[in-house]
Amino acid sequence: MAGRNKKVVPEAKAALNQMKLETANELGLSNYENIDKGNLTARQNGYVGGYMTKKLVEMAEKQISKK
């Protein structure tokens, strides 16, 4: 399944990585960048992605409501 997570806007990669680190830190996973993700539980890894998605949806809703 190569290419399944292909970025629609490749220029956003750095911002998404920063958001991932900030989200992990908010969830109490400090130093997430250097943690072996295989040593985290599926729940911990899922929380990071889930909260990122929640934040991105909120951002989109705010953007849409301004138009």
C-alpha positions, -999 to +999 in steps of 0.1 A: +000+000+000+028+024-008+017+060-013-014+056+008-005+086+030+007+108+002+005+144+012-019+165-009+002+196+000+038+185+005+048+219+017+027+213+048+049+184+060+070+205+084+039+222+099+022+188+104+053+173+120+054+203+144+017+199+152+023+162+159+050+170+184+029+197+201+000+174+203+020+146+218+035+170+243-001+181+253-009+145+258+020+140+282+043+122+257+073+146+260+103+139+237+079+122+213+103+129+184+130+107+199+107+080+213+106+046+196+070+046+185+070+008+187+074+010+224+042+030+228+008+014+231-016+016+202-038+037+224-010+063+229-001+064+192-038+066+183-044+095+207-018+116+189-033+110+155-069+114+168-062+147+185-043+160+155-074+152+133-097+169+158-075+200+157-074+200+120-112+197+117-116+226+141-092+247+121-111+239+089-144+247+105-132+281+117-118+288+082-150+279+065-172+299+089-152+331+081-163+329+044 
